[in-house]
Amino acid sequence: MSDSLLYDWNQVGPATAELSRPERVELNDETLRDGLQSPSVRQPSIDEKEQFLRLMPRLGIGAADLGYPGASDSAYADVVRLARLIQQERLPLAANCAGRTHIADLTPIMRASQEAGVAIEAALFLGSSAIRQSIEGWNLAKLLHTIEQAIGTAHREGLAVMFVTEDTTRARPDDLKAMYLAAAEAGATRFCVADTVGHATPVGAQRVVRFVADVLREGGFRPVLDWHGHRDRGLDVINSLAALAAGASRVHGCALGMGERVGNTPMDTMLVNLVLLGWIDQDLTALPEYCRLASSVTGVQIPRNYPVTGEDAFSTSTGVHAAAVSKAYAKGETGLADIVYSSVPASLVGRRQEILIGPMSGRSNVEYWLRQHGVDPTPKRVEAVMNAAKTTRQVLSPEQIVRVLASLETPLGA
């Protein structure tokens, strides 16, 4: 591949990235569209989609991509029903739908909006990088004509448009300038910078967001920017934060980071970081339910060590760690117990720090576990459980611990 086809925003200008607090933070949930492009998901039923949609406002999510109505008759029907649900139940969600910057995809979005009686923003995407142009045989003049035709039509029909440039983080500045200005002049009111293949670093994300904002501002338009990130390099969350700090006002994400290839920015982890940074003030106790439901309706498993909502997220079986946590609890310092060995307080999502017993545990693990289960931690009991833990290859289950205690001469509870 010729190097001239790849413009690398990560490698131009000063290498600085600051996470200054943004003026506004909004969230757009892409789980029911972009997330379902994962090659390994099960497509949820419409009832399951409705159940998931109802959860979003409880987490402060203000917008949702309802689907790709141009994909099939069933996709269209689902979009209409989800839009009606928002209206009927007065959910505080702004609806949007994805489609190519093409009349063939725009028409079903307009029809769905009219049939549901709900305003639906058209998220019209178009490849912007020289790489994509070379593969498709496109030229800039053709792209600009496509933009003007599709967005102009939507604007005349009263449909709000979010113009999305695919692969923005590898596109040439001159191409981006021409495309964004053409979209703005045609009537687009929101503009999305997409890191479609997860190429960006935080510095690159900030550079391209600032560039697009400057282009629109200098053109006399209001730069209302979104950031849509993927996780191919594992930089999805930090890139989203960097984009917000650089001037984006809304970021996209999917539950559990699901999506094409290795997925999109995980909405759940994004929410936690926004709260911990103090950029939003939101009750996240429904976050485990959000993740469990997403897992249930798509078949995407939650790894045990998944951040915040994974089963092991707030568990420790290491002696030193457990000792510090148990000492904090013993002093009545619940808040300290929640953060002494965790940067994320378990209470933030309605959970509690958990101490387990395994090969690397100390006496404090056993004593704490026994007290938590209403058993007097006598030396004999502690020793017996410790001996069992040191001869196993993994953490003891509650049933195993109970069997060890039952095997002692002293009856359980004596």
TORKOL-542444 format. One line per field, with one value per residue: residue in one letter; x, y, z of N, C-alpha, C in turn. Coordinates in steps of 0.1 Angstrom, whole numbers. Atoms other than C-alpha are relative to their C-alpha. Example, Ala and Ser with C-alpha at 12.3 -4.5 7.8 and 13.67 -1.06 7.14 Angstrom:
2
res: c(a,s)
n_c1: c(9,-9)
n_c2: c(-12,-11)
n_c3: c(0,0)
ca_c1: c(123,137)
ca_c2: c(-45,-11)
ca_c3: c(78,71)
c_c1: c(9,-8)
c_c2: c(12,11)
c_c3: c(0,8)
! end
This chain:
414
res: c(m,s,d,s,l,l,y,d,w,n,q,v,g,p,a,t,a,e,l,s,r,p,e,r,v,e,l,n,d,e,t,l,r,d,g,l,q,s,p,s,v,r,q,p,s,i,d,e,k,e,q,f,l,r,l,m,p,r,l,g,i,g,a,a,d,l,g,y,p,g,a,s,d,s,a,y,a,d,v,v,r,l,a,r,l,i,q,q,e,r,l,p,l,a,a,n,c,a,g,r,t,h,i,a,d,l,t,p,i,m,r,a,s,q,e,a,g,v,a,i,e,a,a,l,f,l,g,s,s,a,i,r,q,s,i,e,g,w,n,l,a,k,l,l,h,t,i,e,q,a,i,g,t,a,h,r,e,g,l,a,v,m,f,v,t,e,d,t,t,r,a,r,p,d,d,l,k,a,m,y,l,a,a,a,e,a,g,a,t,r,f,c,v,a,d,t,v,g,h,a,t,p,v,g,a,q,r,v,v,r,f,v,a,d,v,l,r,e,g,g,f,r,p,v,l,d,w,h,g,h,r,d,r,g,l,d,v,i,n,s,l,a,a,l,a,a,g,a,s,r,v,h,g,c,a,l,g,m,g,e,r,v,g,n,t,p,m,d,t,m,l,v,n,l,v,l,l,g,w,i,d,q,d,l,t,a,l,p,e,y,c,r,l,a,s,s,v,t,g,v,q,i,p,r,n,y,p,v,t,g,e,d,a,f,s,t,s,t,g,v,h,a,a,a,v,s,k,a,y,a,k,g,e,t,g,l,a,d,i,v,y,s,s,v,p,a,s,l,v,g,r,r,q,e,i,l,i,g,p,m,s,g,r,s,n,v,e,y,w,l,r,q,h,g,v,d,p,t,p,k,r,v,e,a,v,m,n,a,a,k,t,t,r,q,v,l,s,p,e,q,i,v,r,v,l,a,s,l,e,t,p,l,g,a)
n_c1: c(8,-8,2,7,14,3,-3,0,2,-8,-15,-2,1,-5,5,6,14,4,14,7,15,8,12,12,-2,12,-4,9,-2,0,1,11,-3,-14,-4,5,-8,-9,3,3,11,13,9,11,14,4,3,-12,-5,8,-5,-13,2,5,-11,-10,2,-3,-14,-4,-2,10,3,-2,1,11,-3,-3,13,-1,-6,10,13,1,-8,9,11,-5,-3,13,5,-8,3,13,-1,-6,11,10,-4,-7,-14,-8,-10,0,-2,-7,-1,-11,2,-10,3,6,15,6,0,6,14,6,-1,11,12,2,3,13,9,0,4,-11,-11,-11,-11,-6,-14,-4,-15,-6,-15,-7,-15,-5,0,14,2,-8,7,14,-1,6,-8,6,12,11,3,6,13,8,3,10,13,7,3,9,13,5,3,12,11,1,-6,-13,-11,-13,-9,-11,-11,-7,-14,-4,-13,-10,4,-8,7,7,12,9,5,10,12,7,6,11,11,6,7,12,10,-3,-1,-9,-11,-6,-13,0,-12,6,-8,-8,-14,-4,-5,7,-5,6,14,2,-4,11,12,-2,0,14,7,-5,5,14,1,-5,10,12,9,-1,-6,6,-8,0,-12,4,-13,-1,-10,-10,-13,2,0,13,5,-9,2,13,-2,-8,8,9,-9,-4,11,12,9,6,-8,8,-5,8,-1,-11,-10,2,0,-8,-14,-1,11,1,-2,10,8,0,-13,0,9,-7,-11,6,4,-12,-6,9,6,15,5,10,1,-4,3,7,-10,-1,12,-2,-10,6,10,-7,-6,11,7,-9,-9,-13,-3,-7,-11,-1,-9,5,1,12,12,-5,2,-12,-5,-2,-4,-14,-3,-14,-1,-3,11,12,-3,3,14,7,-4,8,13,0,0,13,-3,5,-5,-14,0,4,-10,-14,-5,9,2,15,8,11,13,4,9,9,-6,-8,-12,2,-13,1,-10,-6,-14,-8,7,-5,10,10,10,9,8,10,11,8,8,11,10,6,-7,-10,-13,-9,-13,1,7,-9,-11,5,3,-13,-7,7,-3,-14,-2,9,-6,9,8,10,14,6,3,-12,-3,10,-4,-11,4,9,-8,-6,7,9,11,0,7,-2)
n_c2: c(-12,-13,-8,-13,2,-1,-12,4,-11,3,-3,-14,-11,3,12,-4,3,-4,4,-11,3,-6,-8,8,15,8,14,7,15,7,15,7,-1,3,11,12,4,10,12,11,-3,4,-12,0,-2,-13,-1,-2,-13,-9,1,-6,-14,-5,-2,-11,-13,2,-2,-13,1,-8,2,14,4,10,11,-3,3,4,13,11,-3,2,-11,-12,2,-2,-14,-7,4,-6,-15,-2,2,-12,-10,5,1,-12,2,-12,5,-5,12,-2,12,0,3,-5,-13,4,-1,13,2,-11,1,8,-8,-10,8,5,-11,-3,10,1,-13,-3,-5,9,-6,9,1,4,2,0,2,-12,1,3,14,4,-5,8,13,-2,-7,-13,-12,-10,-6,9,0,-13,0,10,-8,-10,6,7,-9,-10,6,1,-14,-5,8,-4,10,-4,9,1,5,9,3,12,0,-14,-1,3,-8,-12,-13,-7,7,-2,-14,-1,8,-6,-12,3,5,-12,-9,8,0,8,-8,7,6,10,5,15,8,13,12,-1,-4,-12,-1,-11,-12,-1,-3,-15,-8,0,-6,-14,-4,0,-11,-13,-1,-3,-13,-10,0,-7,9,4,14,10,11,13,9,14,7,15,4,9,-2,-1,-14,-5,-9,-12,-8,-7,-11,-10,-7,-9,-11,-8,-8,8,-1,13,12,12,12,12,8,10,-2,9,-7,7,4,1,-7,-14,-5,5,-10,2,-5,-15,-7,0,-9,-14,-3,-1,-12,-11,-6,1,4,10,12,11,13,8,5,15,5,-4,10,14,1,0,13,10,-1,2,12,-4,3,-9,6,-1,-11,-12,-11,-5,9,14,7,-1,-14,-5,11,3,12,-3,-2,-14,-9,3,-5,-15,-2,4,-10,-12,4,1,-14,-7,-9,6,-7,3,14,0,-6,3,8,-1,-14,-2,5,10,-5,-8,8,8,12,0,7,14,7,14,8,8,4,-12,-7,0,3,-10,4,10,-6,-9,8,7,-10,-5,10,3,10,-5,4,6,5,13,-2,-7,9,10,-6,-4,12,4,-10,1,12,-1,-8,-12,-5,10,-4,1,14,7,-5,6,14,0,-3,11,12,-1,6,-10,-3,-13,-10,1)
n_c3: c(0,0,-12,3,-2,-15,-7,-14,-9,-12,2,4,-10,-14,-6,-13,-1,-13,-3,-7,-1,12,-3,0,3,3,3,10,-1,13,-2,8,14,2,-9,6,11,-5,7,-9,-8,4,2,-10,5,-2,-14,-7,3,-8,-14,-1,2,-12,-10,3,-7,-14,-1,5,15,5,14,4,14,-1,10,14,6,14,1,3,-4,-14,-7,1,-10,-14,-2,-2,-13,-10,0,-7,-14,-5,-1,-9,-14,-2,-3,4,9,13,9,12,8,9,15,9,5,12,0,-3,-15,-7,1,-11,-13,1,-1,-13,-8,3,-4,-15,-5,-9,7,1,7,10,-2,13,0,13,-2,3,2,13,1,4,13,9,2,6,13,-2,0,-9,7,-1,-15,-3,6,-9,-12,3,4,-11,-12,5,0,-14,-6,6,-6,-14,-8,-5,5,-5,10,-6,9,-4,1,-1,-7,10,12,2,-5,11,3,-12,1,11,-3,-11,4,9,-9,-7,9,5,-10,-12,-12,-10,8,-8,4,-2,0,5,-1,-13,3,-7,-13,-6,7,14,-1,-3,12,11,-5,0,14,5,-7,5,13,0,-6,10,11,-4,-5,-14,0,-10,5,-7,2,0,0,0,-10,6,-7,-14,-4,2,-11,-2,12,-2,-10,6,10,-8,-5,12,6,3,-11,-2,4,2,-6,0,-12,-1,10,11,13,10,-4,-14,-6,-2,-14,-9,-6,-14,-5,3,-11,-12,1,-1,-14,-8,3,-4,12,-1,-13,4,-8,9,-6,10,10,1,7,15,6,-1,10,13,1,1,12,11,-2,-3,-14,-7,-7,-15,-4,8,-9,-7,-1,0,-13,-8,0,-14,-9,-2,-8,-4,-14,-4,4,-8,-13,0,2,-12,-11,2,-4,-15,-6,4,11,12,11,3,4,14,9,-4,11,12,5,2,-12,3,-3,11,8,-9,-4,-12,0,-4,-3,2,-6,10,-3,-3,-10,-13,-10,0,9,-6,-11,5,7,-10,-7,10,2,-13,-7,-9,6,-10,5,6,13,10,4,9,13,5,5,13,10,5,8,12,11,3,-11,-5,1,-13,-4,-5,-13,-9,-2,-9,-13,-5,-3,-14,-11,-7,9,7,-8,-14)
ca_c1: c(0,13,20,4,-30,-28,-29,-19,-33,-13,20,14,19,27,24,2,-32,-49,-81,-96,-133,-156,-185,-210,-211,-237,-239,-253,-258,-250,-256,-288,-271,-233,-230,-251,-226,-204,-199,-206,-237,-272,-297,-321,-359,-378,-391,-356,-346,-374,-363,-328,-339,-358,-326,-307,-323,-316,-279,-280,-278,-296,-296,-298,-292,-324,-310,-305,-340,-327,-312,-344,-381,-377,-350,-374,-403,-381,-370,-406,-416,-387,-394,-430,-419,-398,-429,-454,-434,-419,-384,-359,-340,-332,-336,-312,-308,-278,-276,-252,-251,-274,-311,-317,-308,-322,-357,-364,-353,-377,-405,-399,-399,-432,-448,-438,-446,-412,-383,-354,-320,-304,-268,-255,-220,-196,-160,-135,-100,-79,-76,-114,-115,-88,-106,-140,-127,-142,-130,-137,-161,-182,-182,-192,-221,-233,-232,-251,-278,-285,-282,-299,-329,-331,-329,-357,-378,-373,-351,-321,-288,-257,-230,-205,-171,-159,-122,-118,-86,-68,-83,-65,-72,-82,-107,-122,-125,-143,-167,-176,-182,-204,-224,-229,-239,-264,-281,-263,-265,-243,-210,-194,-157,-153,-123,-137,-108,-95,-64,-63,-42,-55,-33,-45,-81,-77,-60,-87,-115,-100,-94,-130,-143,-120,-131,-167,-163,-142,-169,-195,-211,-218,-195,-217,-194,-197,-169,-174,-145,-135,-112,-88,-58,-74,-75,-112,-121,-91,-97,-133,-123,-97,-122,-146,-117,-109,-144,-167,-199,-212,-195,-208,-205,-219,-227,-197,-178,-195,-193,-175,-141,-130,-158,-167,-160,-177,-205,-204,-167,-171,-199,-177,-148,-170,-184,-150,-136,-165,-176,-211,-231,-250,-263,-247,-263,-283,-250,-247,-283,-275,-245,-263,-292,-269,-251,-284,-300,-269,-251,-220,-204,-191,-155,-149,-122,-143,-140,-166,-193,-172,-177,-141,-140,-143,-129,-95,-80,-45,-35,-20,-49,-76,-59,-61,-97,-108,-89,-108,-141,-132,-126,-160,-143,-165,-155,-118,-125,-140,-109,-79,-73,-97,-97,-134,-156,-178,-206,-206,-224,-243,-217,-194,-158,-155,-127,-122,-100,-74,-37,-24,-47,-37,-54,-72,-90,-104,-113,-131,-150,-161,-173,-193,-210,-219,-192,-169,-133,-117,-80,-90,-115,-91,-63,-84,-96,-61,-47,-74,-67,-29,-35,-59,-51,-79,-102,-123,-160,-184,-195,-159,-154,-186,-174,-141,-158,-183,-154,-141,-149,-164,-199,-204,-215,-202)
ca_c2: c(0,35,55,85,69,70,103,97,122,105,117,154,185,187,155,168,156,171,158,192,191,195,220,193,155,135,98,79,42,22,-13,-20,-11,-10,-34,-60,-60,-82,-115,-135,-119,-133,-108,-99,-100,-68,-74,-77,-46,-27,-40,-28,6,12,9,36,67,52,55,90,79,105,92,58,44,24,4,4,6,2,-32,-53,-52,-66,-40,-13,-27,-28,8,20,0,13,49,45,31,62,83,61,57,92,80,109,95,112,86,83,57,48,48,54,90,78,83,45,45,79,71,43,66,93,67,53,87,95,62,63,100,105,127,105,119,104,93,93,78,81,68,96,82,80,43,38,61,41,8,21,41,73,108,139,154,123,123,160,154,124,146,174,152,131,157,183,160,152,189,198,170,184,155,163,149,138,135,107,105,69,64,101,94,83,109,138,173,188,160,163,201,198,171,187,220,205,186,218,238,210,212,188,200,174,160,128,120,82,62,33,9,20,37,68,75,101,128,119,120,155,167,156,167,202,203,195,220,248,240,243,274,292,283,301,270,257,227,202,172,135,109,73,51,14,-6,-23,-9,-9,29,33,48,71,83,91,111,129,137,152,173,185,198,168,170,135,101,68,34,-1,-23,-45,-30,-53,-45,-54,-71,-65,-40,-4,18,1,23,8,16,50,59,48,69,100,98,92,122,143,151,138,132,100,71,40,13,1,-6,-43,-48,-30,-53,-85,-77,-69,-102,-122,-108,-111,-141,-120,-134,-111,-121,-127,-100,-75,-40,-30,-55,-87,-113,-108,-70,-64,-97,-105,-137,-122,-121,-86,-70,-88,-78,-41,-44,-63,-39,-10,-28,-36,1,9,27,14,41,33,-4,4,21,8,-18,-5,26,21,20,-11,9,31,3,-11,-38,-46,-56,-94,-114,-149,-178,-194,-206,-170,-161,-153,-158,-125,-138,-168,-148,-122,-148,-167,-136,-125,-159,-159,-183,-177,-177,-199,-209,-244,-234,-209,-234,-260,-237,-224,-259,-267,-234,-241,-275,-263,-248,-222,-203,-224,-223,-217,-253,-265,-242,-255,-291,-283,-268,-297,-322,-307,-323,-291,-287,-258,-227,-239)
ca_c3: c(0,-8,22,4,10,48,65,101,125,153,138,130,152,189,208,237,249,279,296,305,315,285,285,277,277,260,252,221,226,195,209,189,156,155,184,165,137,158,139,171,185,185,171,199,194,193,228,240,222,239,273,267,254,286,306,289,305,340,332,318,281,261,226,208,174,168,138,101,86,50,58,56,62,97,106,94,115,146,141,139,170,190,180,191,224,230,224,242,274,271,273,274,244,211,183,154,126,105,67,39,25,-2,-11,-9,28,36,23,49,77,65,62,96,112,95,103,140,143,160,150,139,132,101,109,73,69,40,37,38,37,6,13,9,-21,-38,-32,-43,-73,-58,-63,-42,-67,-66,-27,-26,-50,-29,2,-14,-28,2,30,8,4,41,50,26,41,76,88,110,98,116,90,97,80,82,88,97,117,85,61,45,59,25,19,54,50,17,29,62,47,19,46,66,36,26,60,84,120,138,126,137,136,133,143,122,125,160,145,167,197,222,206,171,183,197,166,142,164,168,130,122,148,134,98,106,128,102,76,97,111,146,153,172,171,180,184,174,184,179,201,177,196,230,231,228,262,265,229,237,267,247,220,246,260,225,217,209,229,224,223,211,227,229,259,268,239,214,177,145,148,184,190,199,229,258,270,305,311,295,320,349,338,332,367,383,364,376,341,347,379,374,395,380,402,372,353,362,350,317,311,322,299,270,276,279,247,225,239,245,276,303,312,349,349,328,343,369,361,357,385,397,394,432,445,460,473,479,515,517,497,517,550,541,530,561,585,569,574,610,617,602,573,546,522,526,523,489,475,494,466,440,418,412,443,442,457,426,408,438,446,475,479,482,499,488,499,477,475,479,508,544,577,573,543,562,593,573,552,583,601,569,569,606,618,647,633,660,655,647,619,604,604,587,560,555,550,524,506,504,488,461,427,428,450,473,467,495,494,498,528,544,539,556,585,588,589,622,654,668,653,629,649,682)
c_c1: c(9,-2,-8,-15,-4,5,-1,0,7,14,2,-2,5,-6,-5,-15,-3,-15,-7,-15,-7,-12,-12,4,-13,4,-10,3,-2,-2,-10,3,15,4,-4,7,11,-3,-4,-12,-13,-9,-12,-14,-4,-4,12,7,-7,4,13,-1,-5,10,8,-2,5,15,5,3,-11,-4,3,-2,-10,2,2,-12,1,6,-10,-13,-1,8,-8,-11,5,3,-13,-5,8,-2,-13,1,6,-11,-11,3,8,14,8,12,-3,3,8,1,12,-4,11,-5,-5,-15,-6,0,-7,-16,-7,0,-11,-14,-3,-3,-15,-10,-1,-5,10,12,12,12,7,15,6,15,5,15,8,15,4,1,-13,-3,7,-7,-13,1,-8,9,-7,-12,-12,-6,-8,-14,-9,-5,-11,-14,-7,-4,-9,-15,-5,-4,-13,-12,-2,7,14,10,12,9,12,10,6,15,6,15,11,-3,8,-8,-8,-13,-10,-6,-11,-13,-8,-7,-12,-12,-7,-8,-13,-10,3,2,9,10,8,14,1,14,-4,8,9,14,5,7,-7,5,-6,-15,-3,3,-11,-13,1,0,-14,-8,5,-5,-14,-2,5,-10,-13,-11,2,6,-5,6,-2,13,-5,13,-1,12,11,13,-2,0,-13,-5,8,-2,-13,1,8,-8,-10,8,3,-12,-12,-10,-8,9,-9,6,-10,1,11,10,-3,0,9,14,1,-9,2,4,-11,-8,1,13,1,-8,8,11,-5,-4,12,8,-8,-6,-15,-3,-12,0,2,-4,-8,10,2,-12,1,9,-5,-10,6,6,-11,-6,9,9,15,3,8,12,0,8,-4,-1,-13,-11,4,-1,12,4,3,4,15,1,14,0,2,-12,-12,2,-3,-15,-8,3,-9,-14,-1,0,-12,2,-4,5,15,1,-3,11,14,7,-8,-1,-14,-7,-11,-14,-5,-11,-9,6,9,13,-1,14,-3,12,6,15,8,-6,8,-11,-11,-11,-10,-8,-11,-12,-9,-9,-12,-10,-5,7,12,14,10,13,-1,-7,9,11,-5,-3,13,7,-7,3,14,2,-9,7,-8,-8,-10,-14,-7,-4,12,4,-9,4,12,-4,-8,9,7,-8,-10,-12,0,-9,3,11)
c_c2: c(12,7,13,-2,1,13,-3,12,-2,6,15,10,-4,-12,3,-4,2,-4,11,-3,6,8,-8,-14,-7,-14,-5,-15,-7,-15,-6,2,-4,-12,-14,-4,-10,-14,-12,2,-8,12,-1,2,15,3,2,13,11,0,7,15,7,3,12,13,-1,2,14,0,8,-2,-15,-2,-12,-11,6,-4,-4,-14,-11,5,-1,11,13,-1,2,15,8,-4,6,15,2,-3,12,10,-4,0,13,-1,12,-4,7,-12,4,-14,2,-3,6,14,-2,0,-14,-3,11,-1,-9,7,10,-7,-4,11,5,-10,-1,13,5,6,-10,7,-10,1,-5,-1,-1,-2,12,-1,-3,-15,-5,5,-8,-13,1,6,13,11,10,6,-9,0,13,0,-9,7,10,-5,-6,9,11,-5,-2,13,5,-8,2,-11,5,-10,1,-6,-7,-3,-13,2,14,1,-4,8,12,12,7,-7,2,14,1,-7,6,13,-2,-5,11,9,-7,-1,-9,9,-6,-7,-10,-4,-14,-6,-14,-12,1,4,11,-3,12,14,1,3,14,8,1,7,16,5,2,12,14,2,5,14,11,1,7,-9,-4,-14,-9,-14,-13,-7,-14,-8,-15,-3,-9,0,1,14,7,10,13,9,8,11,11,8,10,12,9,8,-8,2,-13,-11,-12,-12,-11,-7,-10,1,-8,8,-8,-2,-1,10,15,4,-6,11,-1,6,15,7,0,11,15,4,2,13,12,8,-2,-4,-9,-12,-12,-14,-9,-6,-15,-6,2,-10,-14,-1,-1,-14,-10,1,-2,-12,4,-2,11,-7,2,12,13,12,3,-10,-15,-6,3,15,6,-11,-1,-12,1,4,15,9,-2,5,15,3,-3,9,13,-3,-1,13,7,10,-6,6,-4,-15,-2,4,-4,-9,0,14,3,-5,-10,6,9,-7,-10,-14,2,-7,-14,-6,-15,-7,-9,-3,12,8,-1,-2,11,-3,-10,6,9,-8,-7,10,4,-11,-5,-11,6,-5,-5,-4,-13,1,7,-9,-11,5,4,-12,-5,10,-2,-13,-1,8,12,4,-10,6,0,-14,-8,5,-6,-15,-1,2,-12,-12,2,-6,9,3,14,9,-1,10)
c_c3: c(0,12,-2,2,14,6,15,9,13,-1,-5,11,13,6,14,0,15,2,8,-1,-11,5,1,-3,-2,-5,-10,0,-14,1,-10,-15,-2,8,-6,-13,4,-7,10,8,-5,-1,10,-7,3,15,9,-2,8,15,2,-2,12,11,-2,8,15,2,-6,-15,-6,-14,-4,-14,0,-11,-14,-8,-15,-2,-4,5,15,8,0,10,14,3,3,14,11,1,7,15,7,3,10,15,4,5,-4,-9,-14,-9,-12,-7,-10,-14,-8,-5,-14,1,4,15,7,-1,11,13,0,2,14,10,-2,6,16,6,10,-8,1,-7,-9,2,-13,-1,-14,3,-4,-3,-14,-2,-6,-14,-11,-3,-8,-14,1,-2,9,-6,2,15,3,-6,8,12,-3,-3,11,12,-4,0,14,6,-6,5,15,9,4,-4,9,-11,6,-10,5,-2,0,4,-10,-13,-2,4,-11,-3,11,-1,-10,4,11,-4,-10,8,7,-9,-5,11,12,12,11,-9,9,-6,4,-1,-4,3,13,-2,10,13,6,-6,-14,1,3,-12,-10,5,0,-15,-5,6,-6,-15,0,6,-10,-12,4,6,15,1,11,-4,9,-3,1,-1,0,9,-5,7,15,6,0,10,1,-13,1,10,-6,-10,7,4,-11,-6,-4,12,2,-5,-1,7,-1,13,-2,-12,-13,-13,-10,4,15,7,1,14,9,8,16,7,-2,11,13,0,0,14,9,-3,4,-12,-1,14,-2,9,-10,6,-9,-11,-1,-7,-15,-6,0,-11,-14,-3,-3,-14,-13,0,2,14,7,7,15,4,-8,10,6,2,-2,14,9,2,14,10,1,8,5,14,4,-4,9,14,1,-1,13,12,-2,4,15,7,-3,-11,-13,-13,-4,-4,-15,-10,4,-11,-12,-4,-2,12,-4,2,-11,-9,8,4,12,-2,6,3,-1,6,-10,4,5,12,14,10,0,-10,6,12,-5,-6,11,7,-9,-1,14,8,8,-5,11,-7,-8,-14,-10,-5,-10,-14,-7,-7,-13,-11,-6,-8,-12,-11,-3,12,5,-2,13,5,5,14,10,3,9,14,6,4,14,11,7,-10,-5,9,14,5)
! end
